[in-house]
């Protein structure tokens, strides 16, 4: 089972070791990232492998909009750290029971993310080409 510490991220705090940050405000609450968000939780890990494994679990939960059921607030929804810790620890324990399947899912998610980035890059290039062609008519 991965060994990690979850706490609220404090601005201008440097963390030793491996960590991921989880956004805790807004409709994107639960979004994981390697760089800190202004409003986020930090999960600190002793090893890079554990950080990678848990990152993809957090990414899957965010993409599935799992955290929407735990949001509080009417104007700017937010995720409470106690709710996050309880549910996240439960999900990590479940993931560890099915670790081999989780590894396969992580590989598939990495490939899909790479393909998505390539797709968006292609759309950007098509847009730029369209702009150049249309600019020709404005001369």
PyMOL commands that set and color helices and strands:
alter all, ss='L'
color gray80, all
select helices_A, chain A and resi 48-63+66-70+81-97+99-138
alter helices_A, ss='H'
color red, helices_A
select strands_A, chain A and resi 4-8+18-23+32-33+40-45+71-72+78-79
alter strands_A, ss='S'
color yellow, strands_A
deselect
rebuild
show_as cartoon
